[in-house]
Amino acid sequence: MNKKLSSIFVILSLVLLFGCKSKQETNQNKAEDLVKEMLQKNLPDEKTYESVEFGDLDSVNLVEINDAFLSIKNGHLEKGRSYDQAMEMTYTGLKIFNSPLFEDPKYGYKISHKFRANNELGVMGISTYYFYIDSELSKILYSEEID
């Protein structure tokens, strides 16, 4: 009887372990796909895009998201962003702070991505960005270049 119980416990433990891991990998894959899709739509020469590496998907809280929006809220447009894009991001940021999610420290996700691509002049460069993603992994809220 004791041997049966331990076998059942081991099997249940393995199911739980692999079940949780697979969900995280799925979320990681969703985030990576979202980033790649956004870059394909927004890079000056999307055909030259080459992924170098992705960081691990990490949950972020409102303080981290606020830091990402800080430069826009203070009226400084990030290089390459249009006024309309900045206003849309500011509006998104304000909606976050006026939502009931403010009480929940886990709001969304952040992932880093290093990639190669040609710039507007056709020169190949390497860039690393943080991408802030909503809690449903359906939309990139903001991105910022990492020096």
VMD Tcl script that builds the backbone (N, CA, C; Angstrom):
set m [mol new atoms 441]
animate dup $m
set s [atomselect $m all]
$s set {name element resname resid chain x y z} {
  {N N MET 1 A 0.824 -1.198 0.000}
  {CA C MET 1 A 0.000 0.000 0.000}
  {C C MET 1 A 0.868 1.262 0.000}
  {N N ASN 2 A 1.895 1.261 0.827}
  {CA C ASN 2 A 2.774 2.408 0.931}
  {C C ASN 2 A 3.516 2.658 -0.389}
  {N N LYS 3 A 3.909 1.551 -1.061}
  {CA C LYS 3 A 4.602 1.665 -2.338}
  {C C LYS 3 A 3.681 2.254 -3.411}
  {N N LYS 4 A 2.405 1.850 -3.400}
  {CA C LYS 4 A 1.423 2.381 -4.349}
  {C C LYS 4 A 1.239 3.883 -4.130}
  {N N LEU 5 A 1.135 4.258 -2.859}
  {CA C LEU 5 A 0.932 5.664 -2.522}
  {C C LEU 5 A 2.119 6.506 -2.972}
  {N N SER 6 A 3.334 6.005 -2.764}
  {CA C SER 6 A 4.488 6.770 -3.209}
  {C C SER 6 A 4.569 6.851 -4.716}
  {N N SER 7 A 4.178 5.807 -5.418}
  {CA C SER 7 A 4.165 5.846 -6.880}
  {C C SER 7 A 3.167 6.887 -7.387}
  {N N ILE 8 A 2.017 6.922 -6.784}
  {CA C ILE 8 A 1.000 7.913 -7.166}
  {C C ILE 8 A 1.509 9.318 -6.887}
  {N N PHE 9 A 2.157 9.511 -5.753}
  {CA C PHE 9 A 2.692 10.827 -5.394}
  {C C PHE 9 A 3.749 11.278 -6.412}
  {N N VAL 10 A 4.636 10.361 -6.798}
  {CA C VAL 10 A 5.679 10.693 -7.775}
  {C C VAL 10 A 5.050 11.059 -9.118}
  {N N ILE 11 A 4.071 10.305 -9.554}
  {CA C ILE 11 A 3.415 10.579 -10.835}
  {C C ILE 11 A 2.711 11.930 -10.804}
  {N N LEU 12 A 1.980 12.208 -9.729}
  {CA C LEU 12 A 1.296 13.500 -9.608}
  {C C LEU 12 A 2.294 14.654 -9.567}
  {N N SER 13 A 3.400 14.463 -8.869}
  {CA C SER 13 A 4.430 15.502 -8.805}
  {C C SER 13 A 4.996 15.801 -10.181}
  {N N LEU 14 A 5.269 14.757 -10.957}
  {CA C LEU 14 A 5.800 14.945 -12.309}
  {C C LEU 14 A 4.803 15.655 -13.213}
  {N N VAL 15 A 3.538 15.283 -13.099}
  {CA C VAL 15 A 2.491 15.932 -13.900}
  {C C VAL 15 A 2.425 17.417 -13.567}
  {N N LEU 16 A 2.436 17.744 -12.286}
  {CA C LEU 16 A 2.385 19.149 -11.880}
  {C C LEU 16 A 3.629 19.903 -12.338}
  {N N LEU 17 A 4.789 19.291 -12.178}
  {CA C LEU 17 A 6.036 19.944 -12.569}
  {C C LEU 17 A 6.062 20.235 -14.055}
  {N N PHE 18 A 5.771 19.244 -14.872}
  {CA C PHE 18 A 5.817 19.446 -16.315}
  {C C PHE 18 A 4.651 20.289 -16.806}
  {N N GLY 19 A 3.515 20.222 -16.157}
  {CA C GLY 19 A 2.364 21.053 -16.523}
  {C C GLY 19 A 2.656 22.521 -16.330}
  {N N CYS 20 A 3.268 22.894 -15.210}
  {CA C CYS 20 A 3.607 24.293 -14.930}
  {C C CYS 20 A 4.695 24.780 -15.876}
  {N N LYS 21 A 5.697 23.956 -16.117}
  {CA C LYS 21 A 6.791 24.333 -16.993}
  {C C LYS 21 A 6.288 24.572 -18.407}
  {N N SER 22 A 5.393 23.742 -18.875}
  {CA C SER 22 A 4.887 23.884 -20.223}
  {C C SER 22 A 4.091 25.173 -20.390}
  {N N LYS 23 A 3.358 25.591 -19.368}
  {CA C LYS 23 A 2.614 26.847 -19.443}
  {C C LYS 23 A 3.578 28.018 -19.553}
  {N N GLN 24 A 4.665 28.006 -18.759}
  {CA C GLN 24 A 5.647 29.079 -18.819}
  {C C GLN 24 A 6.294 29.124 -20.196}
  {N N GLU 25 A 6.622 27.974 -20.761}
  {CA C GLU 25 A 7.215 27.952 -22.089}
  {C C GLU 25 A 6.233 28.492 -23.118}
  {N N THR 26 A 4.974 28.189 -22.957}
  {CA C THR 26 A 3.967 28.712 -23.859}
  {C C THR 26 A 3.903 30.231 -23.756}
  {N N ASN 27 A 3.916 30.765 -22.535}
  {CA C ASN 27 A 3.922 32.215 -22.352}
  {C C ASN 27 A 5.188 32.832 -22.939}
  {N N GLN 28 A 6.320 32.186 -22.747}
  {CA C GLN 28 A 7.585 32.659 -23.318}
  {C C GLN 28 A 7.466 32.705 -24.840}
  {N N ASN 29 A 6.927 31.629 -25.427}
  {CA C ASN 29 A 6.776 31.585 -26.886}
  {C C ASN 29 A 5.807 32.652 -27.389}
  {N N LYS 30 A 4.715 32.870 -26.655}
  {CA C LYS 30 A 3.750 33.908 -27.049}
  {C C LYS 30 A 4.417 35.274 -27.044}
  {N N ALA 31 A 5.188 35.561 -26.001}
  {CA C ALA 31 A 5.867 36.855 -25.899}
  {C C ALA 31 A 6.875 37.022 -27.037}
  {N N GLU 32 A 7.661 35.992 -27.291}
  {CA C GLU 32 A 8.648 36.069 -28.374}
  {C C GLU 32 A 7.968 36.291 -29.723}
  {N N ASP 33 A 6.887 35.589 -29.975}
  {CA C ASP 33 A 6.156 35.754 -31.232}
  {C C ASP 33 A 5.596 37.170 -31.367}
  {N N LEU 34 A 5.094 37.712 -30.264}
  {CA C LEU 34 A 4.547 39.071 -30.265}
  {C C LEU 34 A 5.637 40.097 -30.589}
  {N N VAL 35 A 6.803 39.927 -29.991}
  {CA C VAL 35 A 7.930 40.831 -30.246}
  {C C VAL 35 A 8.374 40.729 -31.699}
  {N N LYS 36 A 8.529 39.512 -32.200}
  {CA C LYS 36 A 8.957 39.328 -33.595}
  {C C LYS 36 A 7.958 39.950 -34.565}
  {N N GLU 37 A 6.678 39.759 -34.284}
  {CA C GLU 37 A 5.625 40.332 -35.140}
  {C C GLU 37 A 5.701 41.862 -35.139}
  {N N MET 38 A 5.888 42.446 -33.962}
  {CA C MET 38 A 5.976 43.905 -33.862}
  {C C MET 38 A 7.205 44.435 -34.609}
  {N N LEU 39 A 8.334 43.749 -34.463}
  {CA C LEU 39 A 9.545 44.189 -35.151}
  {C C LEU 39 A 9.393 44.053 -36.666}
  {N N GLN 40 A 8.777 42.989 -37.128}
  {CA C GLN 40 A 8.572 42.807 -38.566}
  {C C GLN 40 A 7.731 43.942 -39.158}
  {N N LYS 41 A 6.808 44.477 -38.360}
  {CA C LYS 41 A 5.943 45.567 -38.830}
  {C C LYS 41 A 6.610 46.933 -38.731}
  {N N ASN 42 A 7.594 47.093 -37.833}
  {CA C ASN 42 A 8.105 48.425 -37.527}
  {C C ASN 42 A 9.564 48.692 -37.885}
  {N N LEU 43 A 10.325 47.676 -38.217}
  {CA C LEU 43 A 11.723 47.911 -38.578}
  {C C LEU 43 A 11.811 48.558 -39.956}
  {N N PRO 44 A 12.808 49.411 -40.163}
  {CA C PRO 44 A 12.964 50.042 -41.484}
  {C C PRO 44 A 13.184 49.028 -42.606}
  {N N ASP 45 A 13.907 47.948 -42.316}
  {CA C ASP 45 A 14.161 46.905 -43.315}
  {C C ASP 45 A 13.913 45.556 -42.650}
  {N N GLU 46 A 12.652 45.155 -42.584}
  {CA C GLU 46 A 12.254 43.948 -41.829}
  {C C GLU 46 A 12.866 42.661 -42.381}
  {N N LYS 47 A 13.274 42.672 -43.644}
  {CA C LYS 47 A 13.861 41.461 -44.227}
  {C C LYS 47 A 15.238 41.148 -43.643}
  {N N THR 48 A 15.892 42.137 -43.047}
  {CA C THR 48 A 17.230 41.927 -42.490}
  {C C THR 48 A 17.179 41.528 -41.012}
  {N N TYR 49 A 15.985 41.462 -40.441}
  {CA C TYR 49 A 15.841 41.112 -39.016}
  {C C TYR 49 A 16.406 39.722 -38.745}
  {N N GLU 50 A 17.224 39.645 -37.679}
  {CA C GLU 50 A 17.777 38.364 -37.243}
  {C C GLU 50 A 17.791 38.352 -35.715}
  {N N SER 51 A 17.100 37.410 -35.146}
  {CA C SER 51 A 17.056 37.279 -33.692}
  {C C SER 51 A 18.399 36.759 -33.186}
  {N N VAL 52 A 18.920 37.408 -32.131}
  {CA C VAL 52 A 20.155 36.945 -31.504}
  {C C VAL 52 A 19.813 36.164 -30.244}
  {N N GLU 53 A 19.032 36.801 -29.349}
  {CA C GLU 53 A 18.609 36.093 -28.141}
  {C C GLU 53 A 17.443 36.812 -27.470}
  {N N PHE 54 A 16.662 36.028 -26.751}
  {CA C PHE 54 A 15.594 36.541 -25.910}
  {C C PHE 54 A 15.965 36.259 -24.463}
  {N N GLY 55 A 15.606 37.187 -23.584}
  {CA C GLY 55 A 15.737 36.935 -22.163}
  {C C GLY 55 A 14.539 36.134 -21.688}
  {N N ASP 56 A 14.553 35.768 -20.410}
  {CA C ASP 56 A 13.409 35.058 -19.838}
  {C C ASP 56 A 12.245 36.016 -19.644}
  {N N LEU 57 A 11.051 35.539 -19.878}
  {CA C LEU 57 A 9.851 36.318 -19.642}
  {C C LEU 57 A 9.705 36.525 -18.146}
  {N N ASP 58 A 9.472 37.773 -17.747}
  {CA C ASP 58 A 9.403 38.107 -16.329}
  {C C ASP 58 A 8.147 38.926 -16.076}
  {N N SER 59 A 7.501 38.694 -14.938}
  {CA C SER 59 A 6.339 39.513 -14.593}
  {C C SER 59 A 6.820 40.876 -14.115}
  {N N VAL 60 A 6.042 41.901 -14.393}
  {CA C VAL 60 A 6.385 43.260 -13.963}
  {C C VAL 60 A 5.222 43.848 -13.185}
  {N N ASN 61 A 5.557 44.777 -12.315}
  {CA C ASN 61 A 4.520 45.459 -11.554}
  {C C ASN 61 A 4.350 46.880 -12.079}
  {N N LEU 62 A 3.440 47.601 -11.505}
  {CA C LEU 62 A 3.110 48.944 -11.989}
  {C C LEU 62 A 4.258 49.927 -11.858}
  {N N VAL 63 A 5.092 49.761 -10.855}
  {CA C VAL 63 A 6.211 50.683 -10.685}
  {C C VAL 63 A 7.160 50.563 -11.873}
  {N N GLU 64 A 7.435 49.345 -12.304}
  {CA C GLU 64 A 8.314 49.149 -13.450}
  {C C GLU 64 A 7.685 49.695 -14.729}
  {N N ILE 65 A 6.387 49.496 -14.898}
  {CA C ILE 65 A 5.705 50.022 -16.077}
  {C C ILE 65 A 5.701 51.548 -16.027}
  {N N ASN 66 A 5.504 52.122 -14.854}
  {CA C ASN 66 A 5.544 53.569 -14.704}
  {C C ASN 66 A 6.906 54.114 -15.115}
  {N N ASP 67 A 7.986 53.452 -14.720}
  {CA C ASP 67 A 9.320 53.889 -15.115}
  {C C ASP 67 A 9.467 53.902 -16.630}
  {N N ALA 68 A 8.870 52.923 -17.292}
  {CA C ALA 68 A 8.952 52.842 -18.741}
  {C C ALA 68 A 8.221 54.000 -19.404}
  {N N PHE 69 A 7.134 54.463 -18.798}
  {CA C PHE 69 A 6.357 55.571 -19.360}
  {C C PHE 69 A 6.866 56.933 -18.919}
  {N N LEU 70 A 7.778 56.977 -17.968}
  {CA C LEU 70 A 8.179 58.231 -17.327}
  {C C LEU 70 A 8.631 59.297 -18.319}
  {N N SER 71 A 9.479 58.939 -19.274}
  {CA C SER 71 A 9.995 59.952 -20.193}
  {C C SER 71 A 8.875 60.543 -21.049}
  {N N ILE 72 A 7.892 59.741 -21.414}
  {CA C ILE 72 A 6.781 60.255 -22.214}
  {C C ILE 72 A 5.883 61.141 -21.359}
  {N N LYS 73 A 5.613 60.736 -20.114}
  {CA C LYS 73 A 4.764 61.539 -19.238}
  {C C LYS 73 A 5.375 62.907 -18.968}
  {N N ASN 74 A 6.703 62.997 -18.982}
  {CA C ASN 74 A 7.371 64.269 -18.745}
  {C C ASN 74 A 7.519 65.085 -20.022}
  {N N GLY 75 A 6.920 64.614 -21.104}
  {CA C GLY 75 A 6.905 65.386 -22.341}
  {C C GLY 75 A 8.090 65.150 -23.254}
  {N N HIS 76 A 8.918 64.166 -22.957}
  {CA C HIS 76 A 10.067 63.889 -23.814}
  {C C HIS 76 A 9.723 62.731 -24.732}
  {N N LEU 77 A 9.727 62.999 -26.014}
  {CA C LEU 77 A 9.443 61.938 -26.976}
  {C C LEU 77 A 10.702 61.110 -27.200}
  {N N GLU 78 A 10.532 59.818 -27.184}
  {CA C GLU 78 A 11.665 58.937 -27.474}
  {C C GLU 78 A 12.024 59.076 -28.943}
  {N N LYS 79 A 13.299 58.980 -29.234}
  {CA C LYS 79 A 13.789 59.082 -30.606}
  {C C LYS 79 A 13.023 58.116 -31.513}
  {N N GLY 80 A 12.528 58.619 -32.633}
  {CA C GLY 80 A 11.852 57.763 -33.596}
  {C C GLY 80 A 10.362 57.580 -33.337}
  {N N ARG 81 A 9.844 58.096 -32.235}
  {CA C ARG 81 A 8.415 57.959 -31.927}
  {C C ARG 81 A 7.681 59.210 -32.417}
  {N N SER 82 A 6.544 59.019 -33.012}
  {CA C SER 82 A 5.735 60.152 -33.419}
  {C C SER 82 A 4.943 60.667 -32.218}
  {N N TYR 83 A 4.417 61.852 -32.336}
  {CA C TYR 83 A 3.606 62.428 -31.268}
  {C C TYR 83 A 2.388 61.551 -30.984}
  {N N ASP 84 A 1.740 61.057 -32.058}
  {CA C ASP 84 A 0.558 60.199 -31.881}
  {C C ASP 84 A 0.906 58.915 -31.133}
  {N N GLN 85 A 2.055 58.315 -31.461}
  {CA C GLN 85 A 2.477 57.103 -30.756}
  {C C GLN 85 A 2.719 57.412 -29.277}
  {N N ALA 86 A 3.359 58.531 -29.009}
  {CA C ALA 86 A 3.646 58.906 -27.619}
  {C C ALA 86 A 2.348 59.144 -26.856}
  {N N MET 87 A 1.382 59.796 -27.491}
  {CA C MET 87 A 0.110 60.055 -26.811}
  {C C MET 87 A -0.657 58.757 -26.558}
  {N N GLU 88 A -0.596 57.835 -27.520}
  {CA C GLU 88 A -1.269 56.548 -27.337}
  {C C GLU 88 A -0.637 55.782 -26.168}
  {N N MET 89 A 0.695 55.802 -26.099}
  {CA C MET 89 A 1.368 55.109 -25.000}
  {C C MET 89 A 1.066 55.777 -23.659}
  {N N THR 90 A 1.000 57.110 -23.657}
  {CA C THR 90 A 0.675 57.820 -22.422}
  {C C THR 90 A -0.744 57.480 -21.987}
  {N N TYR 91 A -1.670 57.461 -22.938}
  {CA C TYR 91 A -3.057 57.101 -22.628}
  {C C TYR 91 A -3.129 55.689 -22.062}
  {N N THR 92 A -2.404 54.760 -22.689}
  {CA C THR 92 A -2.365 53.381 -22.188}
  {C C THR 92 A -1.823 53.358 -20.773}
  {N N GLY 93 A -0.759 54.116 -20.531}
  {CA C GLY 93 A -0.174 54.174 -19.192}
  {C C GLY 93 A -1.141 54.733 -18.168}
  {N N LEU 94 A -1.877 55.761 -18.529}
  {CA C LEU 94 A -2.845 56.346 -17.598}
  {C C LEU 94 A -3.992 55.388 -17.321}
  {N N LYS 95 A -4.424 54.643 -18.340}
  {CA C LYS 95 A -5.481 53.646 -18.121}
  {C C LYS 95 A -5.015 52.601 -17.117}
  {N N ILE 96 A -3.745 52.227 -17.189}
  {CA C ILE 96 A -3.205 51.248 -16.245}
  {C C ILE 96 A -3.329 51.769 -14.820}
  {N N PHE 97 A -2.957 53.031 -14.611}
  {CA C PHE 97 A -2.941 53.574 -13.255}
  {C C PHE 97 A -4.334 53.870 -12.715}
  {N N ASN 98 A -5.312 53.992 -13.585}
  {CA C ASN 98 A -6.678 54.233 -13.125}
  {C C ASN 98 A -7.483 52.943 -13.035}
  {N N SER 99 A -6.832 51.819 -13.260}
  {CA C SER 99 A -7.551 50.551 -13.264}
  {C C SER 99 A -7.474 49.873 -11.907}
  {N N PRO 100 A -8.377 48.916 -11.656}
  {CA C PRO 100 A -8.308 48.165 -10.399}
  {C C PRO 100 A -7.069 47.287 -10.316}
  {N N LEU 101 A -6.346 47.138 -11.424}
  {CA C LEU 101 A -5.127 46.337 -11.404}
  {C C LEU 101 A -4.045 46.974 -10.539}
  {N N PHE 102 A -4.221 48.237 -10.184}
  {CA C PHE 102 A -3.236 48.939 -9.368}
  {C C PHE 102 A -2.998 48.212 -8.047}
  {N N GLU 103 A -4.017 47.505 -7.557}
  {CA C GLU 103 A -3.884 46.782 -6.294}
  {C C GLU 103 A -3.129 45.470 -6.464}
  {N N ASP 104 A -3.003 44.974 -7.660}
  {CA C ASP 104 A -2.325 43.710 -7.916}
  {C C ASP 104 A -0.909 44.003 -8.399}
  {N N PRO 105 A 0.115 43.559 -7.659}
  {CA C PRO 105 A 1.482 43.881 -8.055}
  {C C PRO 105 A 1.912 43.256 -9.377}
  {N N LYS 106 A 1.267 42.171 -9.806}
  {CA C LYS 106 A 1.604 41.571 -11.089}
  {C C LYS 106 A 0.641 42.101 -12.128}
  {N N TYR 107 A 1.128 42.920 -13.009}
  {CA C TYR 107 A 0.254 43.473 -14.032}
  {C C TYR 107 A 0.491 42.827 -15.391}
  {N N GLY 108 A 1.723 42.745 -15.780}
  {CA C GLY 108 A 2.023 42.261 -17.116}
  {C C GLY 108 A 3.378 41.584 -17.144}
  {N N TYR 109 A 4.036 41.687 -18.302}
  {CA C TYR 109 A 5.291 40.986 -18.483}
  {C C TYR 109 A 6.325 41.890 -19.140}
  {N N LYS 110 A 7.580 41.485 -18.983}
  {CA C LYS 110 A 8.690 42.172 -19.630}
  {C C LYS 110 A 9.628 41.104 -20.179}
  {N N ILE 111 A 10.127 41.356 -21.378}
  {CA C ILE 111 A 11.094 40.439 -21.978}
  {C C ILE 111 A 12.147 41.270 -22.702}
  {N N SER 112 A 13.400 40.842 -22.616}
  {CA C SER 112 A 14.456 41.521 -23.364}
  {C C SER 112 A 14.715 40.761 -24.658}
  {N N HIS 113 A 15.159 41.506 -25.654}
  {CA C HIS 113 A 15.441 40.875 -26.944}
  {C C HIS 113 A 16.603 41.590 -27.610}
  {N N LYS 114 A 17.592 40.799 -28.019}
  {CA C LYS 114 A 18.732 41.316 -28.777}
  {C C LYS 114 A 18.567 40.825 -30.210}
  {N N PHE 115 A 18.742 41.750 -31.169}
  {CA C PHE 115 A 18.548 41.386 -32.577}
  {C C PHE 115 A 19.430 42.230 -33.478}
  {N N ARG 116 A 19.601 41.740 -34.709}
  {CA C ARG 116 A 20.311 42.483 -35.751}
  {C C ARG 116 A 19.295 42.909 -36.797}
  {N N ALA 117 A 19.535 44.088 -37.357}
  {CA C ALA 117 A 18.708 44.555 -38.470}
  {C C ALA 117 A 19.364 45.794 -39.075}
  {N N ASN 118 A 19.028 46.062 -40.322}
  {CA C ASN 118 A 19.508 47.281 -40.964}
  {C C ASN 118 A 18.715 48.476 -40.453}
  {N N ASN 119 A 19.402 49.612 -40.308}
  {CA C ASN 119 A 18.707 50.847 -39.939}
  {C C ASN 119 A 18.223 51.559 -41.207}
  {N N GLU 120 A 17.756 52.802 -41.057}
  {CA C GLU 120 A 17.212 53.566 -42.183}
  {C C GLU 120 A 18.231 53.786 -43.286}
  {N N LEU 121 A 19.531 53.792 -42.916}
  {CA C LEU 121 A 20.597 54.026 -43.891}
  {C C LEU 121 A 21.096 52.722 -44.521}
  {N N GLY 122 A 20.525 51.608 -44.129}
  {CA C GLY 122 A 20.941 50.326 -44.669}
  {C C GLY 122 A 22.141 49.716 -43.964}
  {N N VAL 123 A 22.508 50.276 -42.817}
  {CA C VAL 123 A 23.655 49.780 -42.071}
  {C C VAL 123 A 23.186 48.758 -41.035}
  {N N MET 124 A 23.814 47.583 -41.041}
  {CA C MET 124 A 23.463 46.529 -40.088}
  {C C MET 124 A 23.914 46.958 -38.686}
  {N N GLY 125 A 23.012 46.792 -37.734}
  {CA C GLY 125 A 23.329 47.116 -36.347}
  {C C GLY 125 A 22.739 46.073 -35.425}
  {N N ILE 126 A 23.185 46.097 -34.188}
  {CA C ILE 126 A 22.651 45.182 -33.185}
  {C C ILE 126 A 22.024 46.030 -32.081}
  {N N SER 127 A 20.825 45.651 -31.671}
  {CA C SER 127 A 20.089 46.404 -30.658}
  {C C SER 127 A 19.540 45.455 -29.612}
  {N N THR 128 A 19.361 45.989 -28.405}
  {CA C THR 128 A 18.717 45.230 -27.331}
  {C C THR 128 A 17.628 46.106 -26.738}
  {N N TYR 129 A 16.439 45.549 -26.600}
  {CA C TYR 129 A 15.281 46.280 -26.092}
  {C C TYR 129 A 14.598 45.486 -24.988}
  {N N TYR 130 A 13.923 46.223 -24.106}
  {CA C TYR 130 A 12.934 45.624 -23.217}
  {C C TYR 130 A 11.577 45.858 -23.867}
  {N N PHE 131 A 10.737 44.846 -23.864}
  {CA C PHE 131 A 9.372 44.958 -24.352}
  {C C PHE 131 A 8.432 44.687 -23.180}
  {N N TYR 132 A 7.532 45.634 -22.915}
  {CA C TYR 132 A 6.542 45.496 -21.842}
  {C C TYR 132 A 5.235 45.041 -22.481}
  {N N ILE 133 A 4.689 43.931 -21.968}
  {CA C ILE 133 A 3.549 43.268 -22.599}
  {C C ILE 133 A 2.391 43.187 -21.611}
  {N N ASP 134 A 1.169 43.314 -22.111}
  {CA C ASP 134 A -0.009 43.262 -21.231}
  {C C ASP 134 A -0.165 41.887 -20.587}
  {N N SER 135 A -1.050 41.809 -19.613}
  {CA C SER 135 A -1.205 40.583 -18.821}
  {C C SER 135 A -1.768 39.411 -19.620}
  {N N GLU 136 A -2.420 39.673 -20.745}
  {CA C GLU 136 A -2.956 38.585 -21.580}
  {C C GLU 136 A -1.969 38.140 -22.655}
  {N N LEU 137 A -0.799 38.764 -22.673}
  {CA C LEU 137 A 0.210 38.486 -23.706}
  {C C LEU 137 A -0.365 38.688 -25.104}
  {N N SER 138 A -1.108 39.791 -25.261}
  {CA C SER 138 A -1.746 40.048 -26.553}
  {C C SER 138 A -1.280 41.354 -27.192}
  {N N LYS 139 A -0.599 42.233 -26.421}
  {CA C LYS 139 A -0.226 43.541 -26.956}
  {C C LYS 139 A 1.030 44.054 -26.270}
  {N N ILE 140 A 1.932 44.605 -27.064}
  {CA C ILE 140 A 3.117 45.260 -26.497}
  {C C ILE 140 A 2.696 46.666 -26.103}
  {N N LEU 141 A 2.871 46.993 -24.819}
  {CA C LEU 141 A 2.483 48.297 -24.316}
  {C C LEU 141 A 3.542 49.349 -24.594}
  {N N TYR 142 A 4.804 48.941 -24.497}
  {CA C TYR 142 A 5.883 49.898 -24.605}
  {C C TYR 142 A 7.182 49.143 -24.847}
  {N N SER 143 A 8.123 49.780 -25.488}
  {CA C SER 143 A 9.463 49.195 -25.634}
  {C C SER 143 A 10.491 50.270 -25.352}
  {N N GLU 144 A 11.627 49.839 -24.821}
  {CA C GLU 144 A 12.711 50.793 -24.584}
  {C C GLU 144 A 14.038 50.142 -24.895}
  {N N GLU 145 A 14.925 50.919 -25.507}
  {CA C GLU 145 A 16.243 50.397 -25.858}
  {C C GLU 145 A 17.117 50.343 -24.611}
  {N N ILE 146 A 17.875 49.276 -24.507}
  {CA C ILE 146 A 18.817 49.104 -23.408}
  {C C ILE 146 A 20.199 49.479 -23.944}
  {N N ASP 147 A 20.876 50.343 -23.253}
  {CA C ASP 147 A 22.216 50.779 -23.713}
  {C C ASP 147 A 23.228 49.680 -23.639}
}
mol reanalyze $m
mol bondsrecalc $m
mol representation Tube
mol addrep $m
